[in-house]
Amino acid sequence: MEPGRRVSVMHREIGQSVLSGLPERRRPSLGVVYRGAVWLYVVAVVLLSFQQGLTAYAKGAGVVIICLFFFYAVSHGSRVSFLREYKVLLAWFLFAVVSSFLSGSPEAALPKIITLIQVFVVGFVITNFIIWNGSSTFYWAAIVLAALVSGAITLADPVSFSSIDGRIYGTLDNPNNFAAMMAMCVGLCLAVALGKGATLLRILSGALVLVFFYLVVRSGSRTGMIASVAGVSILMTCWYASEKRKWVGRRMAVGVVALAIVAGTGAYLASSEFSARLFRLVTLLESGDLDSTKETSLSNRVWMLRRAMRIAVDNPILGAGLDAFKTEQYTAGRQVGFNSHSNYVEIAASTGFVGAFIYFSMYYIWIAQLWRIRRILAEEKMAAKYARIVACVALLTILDLGQVTYYHKIPWLLMAGFIADLHLLNVRIGRTFGAVVNRPRRYIG
């Protein structure tokens, strides 16, 4: 055997022996009060924050977890993690504030600045609570439970929680928000179903995947449906990749099942109640002719995207300031929405291409880290968490195509969780393999 090959095999064997000695789950470090407060906040956001007269409860829950965060940090002497993602967000926020005040209409941006402070701080707090706890299980469970309750309330009285065209939106104000929440839970539950946990939990998670996917389809949200299918496809791909070391027959069986599941989700969408919305989008993309779709919603969205891009091109360095799109619509004489319905062009219009580069460099951080540790899929005890993070990043990236997410509570629930998850996964890889080999090539490309 060649010397390099012998060392590689040795590293693999040592790494596997270390992993086999690790506990499946780390005992949570946070107390019940702190985890309960995070649960309360998640439930309040999903069920109350979009209901008239009840928003104050969600804000109050946010204040509670912020206060508990400072109390825990001081009383336990815990280190506060200021991760790279939040450094990027802080840099972008400061740039956005400067560009807004130089835009000539800072008063229009002030409400959005206040909203961003609230959202960023709560996201930062949640990320640190998860890191201190050493596990995100309690947090994702809270999200799934809150989404399940929202879905149950919606199905119990669909008339009260549906738009005029029959699209359900539940407790989340509009179908797109509702679909984003349910699509998130499709990925979370499927990751558990494909993992190595208890059989009963995996069966229950598989059943919940069907429930949440049904709710996504009932919302009629094109972005939500596409994001759900993408999440399922990515998780199936990760599942297949994680079987790389298994015998050929097992890999073939996994591949067939994975393809069947992806094909099944596509077939269900194609025959669903709102499939025509997807087909009209495909027709528009193929022809480039708005008249071919004969749908006002698509026509308005294309107008909003073009208008936002024009604002960005006219203000390429600093942008036109936060919330500029809403103000610019009045100048254009056509108000069809409060934002451009795309996070990519909204940020470019608000903070210019320089601001967009700063903000979306955060996405590069995620993708680069995930690519660097991609071979961790070979380890059963880490594969499920890695797959879940990949699906979450993909979900957010797709949601950004059809929604403005940088200040929205629901996408921030997702971001705060997977930022912490990615950090914890990197820490575990470092502790496991960093003490064994200087550069664990098998896991770090």
Contacts in CASP RR format, 6 or more apart in sequence:
PFRMAT RR
TARGET T0000
AUTHOR 0000-0000-0000
METHOD contacts of the structure
MODEL  1
MEPGRRVSVMHREIGQSVLSGLPERRRPSLGVVYRGAVWLYVVAVVLLSF
QQGLTAYAKGAGVVIICLFFFYAVSHGSRVSFLREYKVLLAWFLFAVVSS
FLSGSPEAALPKIITLIQVFVVGFVITNFIIWNGSSTFYWAAIVLAALVS
GAITLADPVSFSSIDGRIYGTLDNPNNFAAMMAMCVGLCLAVALGKGATL
LRILSGALVLVFFYLVVRSGSRTGMIASVAGVSILMTCWYASEKRKWVGR
RMAVGVVALAIVAGTGAYLASSEFSARLFRLVTLLESGDLDSTKETSLSN
RVWMLRRAMRIAVDNPILGAGLDAFKTEQYTAGRQVGFNSHSNYVEIAAS
TGFVGAFIYFSMYYIWIAQLWRIRRILAEEKMAAKYARIVACVALLTILD
LGQVTYYHKIPWLLMAGFIADLHLLNVRIGRTFGAVVNRPRRYIG
1 9 0 8 1.000
8 441 0 8 1.000
8 442 0 8 1.000
11 436 0 8 1.000
11 437 0 8 1.000
11 440 0 8 1.000
11 441 0 8 1.000
11 442 0 8 1.000
12 442 0 8 1.000
14 436 0 8 1.000
14 437 0 8 1.000
15 432 0 8 1.000
15 433 0 8 1.000
15 436 0 8 1.000
15 440 0 8 1.000
18 432 0 8 1.000
18 433 0 8 1.000
18 436 0 8 1.000
19 379 0 8 1.000
19 381 0 8 1.000
19 382 0 8 1.000
19 432 0 8 1.000
22 381 0 8 1.000
22 432 0 8 1.000
24 381 0 8 1.000
25 135 0 8 1.000
25 137 0 8 1.000
26 134 0 8 1.000
26 135 0 8 1.000
28 35 0 8 1.000
28 133 0 8 1.000
28 134 0 8 1.000
28 135 0 8 1.000
28 138 0 8 1.000
29 132 0 8 1.000
29 133 0 8 1.000
29 134 0 8 1.000
30 72 0 8 1.000
30 129 0 8 1.000
30 132 0 8 1.000
30 133 0 8 1.000
30 138 0 8 1.000
33 68 0 8 1.000
34 68 0 8 1.000
34 72 0 8 1.000
34 129 0 8 1.000
34 133 0 8 1.000
35 129 0 8 1.000
35 133 0 8 1.000
35 138 0 8 1.000
37 61 0 8 1.000
37 64 0 8 1.000
37 65 0 8 1.000
37 68 0 8 1.000
38 65 0 8 1.000
38 126 0 8 1.000
38 129 0 8 1.000
38 138 0 8 1.000
38 139 0 8 1.000
38 142 0 8 1.000
39 138 0 8 1.000
39 142 0 8 1.000
40 61 0 8 1.000
40 64 0 8 1.000
40 65 0 8 1.000
41 58 0 8 1.000
41 61 0 8 1.000
41 62 0 8 1.000
41 64 0 8 1.000
41 65 0 8 1.000
41 122 0 8 1.000
41 126 0 8 1.000
42 139 0 8 1.000
42 142 0 8 1.000
42 143 0 8 1.000
42 146 0 8 1.000
42 413 0 8 1.000
43 142 0 8 1.000
43 145 0 8 1.000
43 146 0 8 1.000
43 149 0 8 1.000
44 57 0 8 1.000
44 58 0 8 1.000
44 60 0 8 1.000
44 61 0 8 1.000
44 62 0 8 1.000
45 58 0 8 1.000
45 61 0 8 1.000
45 146 0 8 1.000
45 409 0 8 1.000
45 410 0 8 1.000
45 413 0 8 1.000
46 143 0 8 1.000
46 146 0 8 1.000
46 147 0 8 1.000
46 149 0 8 1.000
46 150 0 8 1.000
46 171 0 8 1.000
46 172 0 8 1.000
46 181 0 8 1.000
46 410 0 8 1.000
47 146 0 8 1.000
47 149 0 8 1.000
47 150 0 8 1.000
47 153 0 8 1.000
47 171 0 8 1.000
48 54 0 8 1.000
48 55 0 8 1.000
48 57 0 8 1.000
48 58 0 8 1.000
48 171 0 8 1.000
49 55 0 8 1.000
49 57 0 8 1.000
49 58 0 8 1.000
49 59 0 8 1.000
49 409 0 8 1.000
50 171 0 8 1.000
50 172 0 8 1.000
50 173 0 8 1.000
50 177 0 8 1.000
51 171 0 8 1.000
58 409 0 8 1.000
59 118 0 8 1.000
62 122 0 8 1.000
65 122 0 8 1.000
65 125 0 8 1.000
65 126 0 8 1.000
65 129 0 8 1.000
66 121 0 8 1.000
66 122 0 8 1.000
66 125 0 8 1.000
69 125 0 8 1.000
69 128 0 8 1.000
69 129 0 8 1.000
72 78 0 8 1.000
72 129 0 8 1.000
72 132 0 8 1.000
73 80 0 8 1.000
73 128 0 8 1.000
76 132 0 8 1.000
78 132 0 8 1.000
80 128 0 8 1.000
81 127 0 8 1.000
81 128 0 8 1.000
81 131 0 8 1.000
81 423 0 8 1.000
83 127 0 8 1.000
83 419 0 8 1.000
83 423 0 8 1.000
84 362 0 8 1.000
84 365 0 8 1.000
85 362 0 8 1.000
85 365 0 8 1.000
85 366 0 8 1.000
85 415 0 8 1.000
85 419 0 8 1.000
86 120 0 8 1.000
86 124 0 8 1.000
86 127 0 8 1.000
86 419 0 8 1.000
88 358 0 8 1.000
88 359 0 8 1.000
88 361 0 8 1.000
88 362 0 8 1.000
88 365 0 8 1.000
89 120 0 8 1.000
89 359 0 8 1.000
89 362 0 8 1.000
90 120 0 8 1.000
91 358 0 8 1.000
92 351 0 8 1.000
92 355 0 8 1.000
92 358 0 8 1.000
92 359 0 8 1.000
93 116 0 8 1.000
93 120 0 8 1.000
95 351 0 8 1.000
95 354 0 8 1.000
95 355 0 8 1.000
95 358 0 8 1.000
96 109 0 8 1.000
96 113 0 8 1.000
96 116 0 8 1.000
96 321 0 8 1.000
96 322 0 8 1.000
96 350 0 8 1.000
96 351 0 8 1.000
96 355 0 8 1.000
97 109 0 8 1.000
97 113 0 8 1.000
98 318 0 8 1.000
99 318 0 8 1.000
99 319 0 8 1.000
99 321 0 8 1.000
99 322 0 8 1.000
99 350 0 8 1.000
99 351 0 8 1.000
99 352 0 8 1.000
99 355 0 8 1.000
100 106 0 8 1.000
100 109 0 8 1.000
100 113 0 8 1.000
100 321 0 8 1.000
100 322 0 8 1.000
100 350 0 8 1.000
101 109 0 8 1.000
102 318 0 8 1.000
103 109 0 8 1.000
103 315 0 8 1.000
103 318 0 8 1.000
103 319 0 8 1.000
103 320 0 8 1.000
103 321 0 8 1.000
103 324 0 8 1.000
105 321 0 8 1.000
105 324 0 8 1.000
105 327 0 8 1.000
108 321 0 8 1.000
108 322 0 8 1.000
108 323 0 8 1.000
108 324 0 8 1.000
108 326 0 8 1.000
108 327 0 8 1.000
109 321 0 8 1.000
109 322 0 8 1.000
109 323 0 8 1.000
109 324 0 8 1.000
111 323 0 8 1.000
112 322 0 8 1.000
112 323 0 8 1.000
112 407 0 8 1.000
113 322 0 8 1.000
115 407 0 8 1.000
116 322 0 8 1.000
116 406 0 8 1.000
116 407 0 8 1.000
119 407 0 8 1.000
119 408 0 8 1.000
119 409 0 8 1.000
119 412 0 8 1.000
122 412 0 8 1.000
122 416 0 8 1.000
123 412 0 8 1.000
123 415 0 8 1.000
123 416 0 8 1.000
124 416 0 8 1.000
126 139 0 8 1.000
126 413 0 8 1.000
126 416 0 8 1.000
126 417 0 8 1.000
126 420 0 8 1.000
127 416 0 8 1.000
127 417 0 8 1.000
127 419 0 8 1.000
127 420 0 8 1.000
127 423 0 8 1.000
128 420 0 8 1.000
129 139 0 8 1.000
130 136 0 8 1.000
130 139 0 8 1.000
130 416 0 8 1.000
130 417 0 8 1.000
130 420 0 8 1.000
130 421 0 8 1.000
130 424 0 8 1.000
131 420 0 8 1.000
131 423 0 8 1.000
131 424 0 8 1.000
134 424 0 8 1.000
135 424 0 8 1.000
136 417 0 8 1.000
136 420 0 8 1.000
136 421 0 8 1.000
136 424 0 8 1.000
139 417 0 8 1.000
139 420 0 8 1.000
140 188 0 8 1.000
140 417 0 8 1.000
143 184 0 8 1.000
143 185 0 8 1.000
143 188 0 8 1.000
143 413 0 8 1.000
144 185 0 8 1.000
144 188 0 8 1.000
144 189 0 8 1.000
144 208 0 8 1.000
147 181 0 8 1.000
147 182 0 8 1.000
147 184 0 8 1.000
147 185 0 8 1.000
147 212 0 8 1.000
148 185 0 8 1.000
148 208 0 8 1.000
148 211 0 8 1.000
150 170 0 8 1.000
150 171 0 8 1.000
150 172 0 8 1.000
150 178 0 8 1.000
150 181 0 8 1.000
151 170 0 8 1.000
151 182 0 8 1.000
151 215 0 8 1.000
153 161 0 8 1.000
153 170 0 8 1.000
153 171 0 8 1.000
154 161 0 8 1.000
154 168 0 8 1.000
154 169 0 8 1.000
154 170 0 8 1.000
154 171 0 8 1.000
154 178 0 8 1.000
154 215 0 8 1.000
155 215 0 8 1.000
158 168 0 8 1.000
161 168 0 8 1.000
161 169 0 8 1.000
161 170 0 8 1.000
161 171 0 8 1.000
162 168 0 8 1.000
162 169 0 8 1.000
163 169 0 8 1.000
163 174 0 8 1.000
163 175 0 8 1.000
167 175 0 8 1.000
167 218 0 8 1.000
167 219 0 8 1.000
167 220 0 8 1.000
167 221 0 8 1.000
167 274 0 8 1.000
168 175 0 8 1.000
168 178 0 8 1.000
168 215 0 8 1.000
168 218 0 8 1.000
168 219 0 8 1.000
169 175 0 8 1.000
169 177 0 8 1.000
169 178 0 8 1.000
169 219 0 8 1.000
170 178 0 8 1.000
172 178 0 8 1.000
172 181 0 8 1.000
172 410 0 8 1.000
175 219 0 8 1.000
175 220 0 8 1.000
175 221 0 8 1.000
176 219 0 8 1.000
176 221 0 8 1.000
176 223 0 8 1.000
176 224 0 8 1.000
176 402 0 8 1.000
176 403 0 8 1.000
177 408 0 8 1.000
177 410 0 8 1.000
178 215 0 8 1.000
178 219 0 8 1.000
178 221 0 8 1.000
179 215 0 8 1.000
179 216 0 8 1.000
179 219 0 8 1.000
179 220 0 8 1.000
179 221 0 8 1.000
179 223 0 8 1.000
179 224 0 8 1.000
179 225 0 8 1.000
179 227 0 8 1.000
180 221 0 8 1.000
180 223 0 8 1.000
180 224 0 8 1.000
180 227 0 8 1.000
180 399 0 8 1.000
180 403 0 8 1.000
180 410 0 8 1.000
180 411 0 8 1.000
181 410 0 8 1.000
182 212 0 8 1.000
182 213 0 8 1.000
182 215 0 8 1.000
182 216 0 8 1.000
182 219 0 8 1.000
182 224 0 8 1.000
182 228 0 8 1.000
183 212 0 8 1.000
183 216 0 8 1.000
183 224 0 8 1.000
183 227 0 8 1.000
183 228 0 8 1.000
183 231 0 8 1.000
183 395 0 8 1.000
183 399 0 8 1.000
184 392 0 8 1.000
184 395 0 8 1.000
184 410 0 8 1.000
184 413 0 8 1.000
184 414 0 8 1.000
185 208 0 8 1.000
185 212 0 8 1.000
186 209 0 8 1.000
186 212 0 8 1.000
186 213 0 8 1.000
186 216 0 8 1.000
186 228 0 8 1.000
186 231 0 8 1.000
186 232 0 8 1.000
187 209 0 8 1.000
187 228 0 8 1.000
187 231 0 8 1.000
187 232 0 8 1.000
187 235 0 8 1.000
187 388 0 8 1.000
187 391 0 8 1.000
187 392 0 8 1.000
187 395 0 8 1.000
188 388 0 8 1.000
189 205 0 8 1.000
189 206 0 8 1.000
189 208 0 8 1.000
189 209 0 8 1.000
189 212 0 8 1.000
190 205 0 8 1.000
190 206 0 8 1.000
190 209 0 8 1.000
190 231 0 8 1.000
190 232 0 8 1.000
190 235 0 8 1.000
190 391 0 8 1.000
191 235 0 8 1.000
191 384 0 8 1.000
191 387 0 8 1.000
191 388 0 8 1.000
191 391 0 8 1.000
192 201 0 8 1.000
192 202 0 8 1.000
192 205 0 8 1.000
192 206 0 8 1.000
192 384 0 8 1.000
193 202 0 8 1.000
193 203 0 8 1.000
193 205 0 8 1.000
193 206 0 8 1.000
193 209 0 8 1.000
194 202 0 8 1.000
194 235 0 8 1.000
194 239 0 8 1.000
194 384 0 8 1.000
194 387 0 8 1.000
195 202 0 8 1.000
195 383 0 8 1.000
195 384 0 8 1.000
196 380 0 8 1.000
196 381 0 8 1.000
196 384 0 8 1.000
213 228 0 8 1.000
213 265 0 8 1.000
213 268 0 8 1.000
216 224 0 8 1.000
216 225 0 8 1.000
216 228 0 8 1.000
217 225 0 8 1.000
217 268 0 8 1.000
217 269 0 8 1.000
217 272 0 8 1.000
217 273 0 8 1.000
217 274 0 8 1.000
218 273 0 8 1.000
218 274 0 8 1.000
220 273 0 8 1.000
220 274 0 8 1.000
220 277 0 8 1.000
222 277 0 8 1.000
222 278 0 8 1.000
222 281 0 8 1.000
222 402 0 8 1.000
223 398 0 8 1.000
223 399 0 8 1.000
223 401 0 8 1.000
223 402 0 8 1.000
223 403 0 8 1.000
224 398 0 8 1.000
224 399 0 8 1.000
225 269 0 8 1.000
225 274 0 8 1.000
225 278 0 8 1.000
226 278 0 8 1.000
226 398 0 8 1.000
227 394 0 8 1.000
227 395 0 8 1.000
227 398 0 8 1.000
227 399 0 8 1.000
228 265 0 8 1.000
229 262 0 8 1.000
229 265 0 8 1.000
229 266 0 8 1.000
229 269 0 8 1.000
230 394 0 8 1.000
230 395 0 8 1.000
230 398 0 8 1.000
231 391 0 8 1.000
231 394 0 8 1.000
231 395 0 8 1.000
232 261 0 8 1.000
232 262 0 8 1.000
232 265 0 8 1.000
233 262 0 8 1.000
234 387 0 8 1.000
234 390 0 8 1.000
234 391 0 8 1.000
234 394 0 8 1.000
235 387 0 8 1.000
235 388 0 8 1.000
235 391 0 8 1.000
236 255 0 8 1.000
236 258 0 8 1.000
236 259 0 8 1.000
236 261 0 8 1.000
236 262 0 8 1.000
237 258 0 8 1.000
238 377 0 8 1.000
238 383 0 8 1.000
238 386 0 8 1.000
238 387 0 8 1.000
238 390 0 8 1.000
238 391 0 8 1.000
239 254 0 8 1.000
239 258 0 8 1.000
239 387 0 8 1.000
240 251 0 8 1.000
240 254 0 8 1.000
240 255 0 8 1.000
240 258 0 8 1.000
241 377 0 8 1.000
242 377 0 8 1.000
242 378 0 8 1.000
242 380 0 8 1.000
242 383 0 8 1.000
242 387 0 8 1.000
243 250 0 8 1.000
243 251 0 8 1.000
243 254 0 8 1.000
244 251 0 8 1.000
244 377 0 8 1.000
244 378 0 8 1.000
245 378 0 8 1.000
246 254 0 8 1.000
269 275 0 8 1.000
269 278 0 8 1.000
270 278 0 8 1.000
277 295 0 8 1.000
280 293 0 8 1.000
280 294 0 8 1.000
280 295 0 8 1.000
280 298 0 8 1.000
281 293 0 8 1.000
281 298 0 8 1.000
283 292 0 8 1.000
283 293 0 8 1.000
284 290 0 8 1.000
284 292 0 8 1.000
284 293 0 8 1.000
284 298 0 8 1.000
284 302 0 8 1.000
290 298 0 8 1.000
290 299 0 8 1.000
290 302 0 8 1.000
293 299 0 8 1.000
300 336 0 8 1.000
300 337 0 8 1.000
301 341 0 8 1.000
301 402 0 8 1.000
303 334 0 8 1.000
303 336 0 8 1.000
304 325 0 8 1.000
304 336 0 8 1.000
304 337 0 8 1.000
304 339 0 8 1.000
304 340 0 8 1.000
304 341 0 8 1.000
304 342 0 8 1.000
305 340 0 8 1.000
305 341 0 8 1.000
305 342 0 8 1.000
305 345 0 8 1.000
307 325 0 8 1.000
307 328 0 8 1.000
307 329 0 8 1.000
307 332 0 8 1.000
307 340 0 8 1.000
308 325 0 8 1.000
308 340 0 8 1.000
308 342 0 8 1.000
308 345 0 8 1.000
308 346 0 8 1.000
308 348 0 8 1.000
308 349 0 8 1.000
309 345 0 8 1.000
309 348 0 8 1.000
309 349 0 8 1.000
311 319 0 8 1.000
311 320 0 8 1.000
311 324 0 8 1.000
311 325 0 8 1.000
311 328 0 8 1.000
311 349 0 8 1.000
312 319 0 8 1.000
312 345 0 8 1.000
312 348 0 8 1.000
312 349 0 8 1.000
312 352 0 8 1.000
312 353 0 8 1.000
312 356 0 8 1.000
314 320 0 8 1.000
315 321 0 8 1.000
315 349 0 8 1.000
315 352 0 8 1.000
316 352 0 8 1.000
316 353 0 8 1.000
316 354 0 8 1.000
317 352 0 8 1.000
317 353 0 8 1.000
317 354 0 8 1.000
318 351 0 8 1.000
318 352 0 8 1.000
318 354 0 8 1.000
319 348 0 8 1.000
319 349 0 8 1.000
319 350 0 8 1.000
319 351 0 8 1.000
319 352 0 8 1.000
319 355 0 8 1.000
320 328 0 8 1.000
320 349 0 8 1.000
320 350 0 8 1.000
320 352 0 8 1.000
321 350 0 8 1.000
321 351 0 8 1.000
322 350 0 8 1.000
322 351 0 8 1.000
323 350 0 8 1.000
324 349 0 8 1.000
324 350 0 8 1.000
325 338 0 8 1.000
325 339 0 8 1.000
325 340 0 8 1.000
325 346 0 8 1.000
325 349 0 8 1.000
325 350 0 8 1.000
326 337 0 8 1.000
326 338 0 8 1.000
326 339 0 8 1.000
328 349 0 8 1.000
329 335 0 8 1.000
329 336 0 8 1.000
329 337 0 8 1.000
339 346 0 8 1.000
339 404 0 8 1.000
340 346 0 8 1.000
340 349 0 8 1.000
340 404 0 8 1.000
341 402 0 8 1.000
341 403 0 8 1.000
341 404 0 8 1.000
342 400 0 8 1.000
342 401 0 8 1.000
342 402 0 8 1.000
342 403 0 8 1.000
342 404 0 8 1.000
343 399 0 8 1.000
343 400 0 8 1.000
343 401 0 8 1.000
343 402 0 8 1.000
343 403 0 8 1.000
343 404 0 8 1.000
343 405 0 8 1.000
343 406 0 8 1.000
344 356 0 8 1.000
344 360 0 8 1.000
344 400 0 8 1.000
344 401 0 8 1.000
346 404 0 8 1.000
346 406 0 8 1.000
347 355 0 8 1.000
347 356 0 8 1.000
347 359 0 8 1.000
347 360 0 8 1.000
347 406 0 8 1.000
348 355 0 8 1.000
348 356 0 8 1.000
351 358 0 8 1.000
351 359 0 8 1.000
359 406 0 8 1.000
363 393 0 8 1.000
363 397 0 8 1.000
366 393 0 8 1.000
366 418 0 8 1.000
366 422 0 8 1.000
367 393 0 8 1.000
369 422 0 8 1.000
369 426 0 8 1.000
370 386 0 8 1.000
370 389 0 8 1.000
370 390 0 8 1.000
370 393 0 8 1.000
370 422 0 8 1.000
371 445 0 8 1.000
372 444 0 8 1.000
372 445 0 8 1.000
373 386 0 8 1.000
373 425 0 8 1.000
373 426 0 8 1.000
373 429 0 8 1.000
373 443 0 8 1.000
373 444 0 8 1.000
373 445 0 8 1.000
374 386 0 8 1.000
374 445 0 8 1.000
375 442 0 8 1.000
375 443 0 8 1.000
375 445 0 8 1.000
376 382 0 8 1.000
376 383 0 8 1.000
376 386 0 8 1.000
376 425 0 8 1.000
376 429 0 8 1.000
376 443 0 8 1.000
377 383 0 8 1.000
377 386 0 8 1.000
377 387 0 8 1.000
378 442 0 8 1.000
382 425 0 8 1.000
382 428 0 8 1.000
382 429 0 8 1.000
385 421 0 8 1.000
385 425 0 8 1.000
386 425 0 8 1.000
388 418 0 8 1.000
388 421 0 8 1.000
389 418 0 8 1.000
389 421 0 8 1.000
389 422 0 8 1.000
389 425 0 8 1.000
392 414 0 8 1.000
392 417 0 8 1.000
392 418 0 8 1.000
392 421 0 8 1.000
393 418 0 8 1.000
395 414 0 8 1.000
396 405 0 8 1.000
396 411 0 8 1.000
396 414 0 8 1.000
396 415 0 8 1.000
399 405 0 8 1.000
399 411 0 8 1.000
403 411 0 8 1.000
405 411 0 8 1.000
405 412 0 8 1.000
429 440 0 8 1.000
429 443 0 8 1.000
429 444 0 8 1.000
430 440 0 8 1.000
433 440 0 8 1.000
433 443 0 8 1.000
434 440 0 8 1.000
END
